[in-house]
Amino acid sequence: MNLLVFSGNLGNKPELKISKNDVQHTSFSLAINRFEKEPIWIYFSAFHTIAENLCKYVEKGDKLLIQAHLDQSQYESQGRELQRYQFIADYIEFYPVNNKEEWVDSQICRVKSRQVQ
């Protein structure tokens, strides 16, 4: 099983992008704080509903809980075959830091990705 869970603060507000196949996607970073050390920055990709809701509801600094999986892809560059690893967000809970009208009574937004075949 390939399951990873992360908790931290959103680095920057993500931007929603649309692929050639009309798939919504975004990339974003998460700062994971460590005691008395610099934070670790982890980079993620998100698709479909997760991407849309991230771009719509979260701001820089908001707390996120992310369940993700590690994805590996291969590509060719300058005649060499290379591998790329990335974290794909499958489930996210938002814990907004700022007082926002849509987040009454510390409501938590939970978003789960649909499976793409």
Residue, then its C-alpha position, 0 to 999 in steps of 0.5 A: m500500500n502506498l499511503l502517506v499522511f502530511s500535516g502543515n501549512l500551505g505555502n502559497k495560494p494554488e492556481l487552478k489549471i486545465s489540461k488539454n484533456d479538460v482535467q482540472h489540476t494544481s500544484f502546491s507546497l506544504a511547510i511541515n514545521r519541526f521543533e527548533k529547525e527550519p520547516i520541510w517543504i513538500y510539493f504536491s499535485a492535486f486533480h479534479t475536485i480537490a484541485e478546484n476546492l483548494c484553489k477556491y477555499v484555501e489561502k497561504g498559511d492555512k493548515l492542511l491535512i493531506q492523505a497522498h500517494l507517491d507516483q512515479s512516471q518516466y520521461e525522456s529528456q535529451g536522449r536520456e530516460l528519467q524518472r519523476y516522483q511526485f505526491i498526489a493528494d487523494y484526500i485533504e482537510f482544510y483548517p483555515v487560519n483566517n476568519k472567513e465567513e464561509w468557515v463558521d464554527s470551525q467547520i472543516c472541509r473534507v475533499k476526496s478525489r475520485q479515482v481516475q482510470 
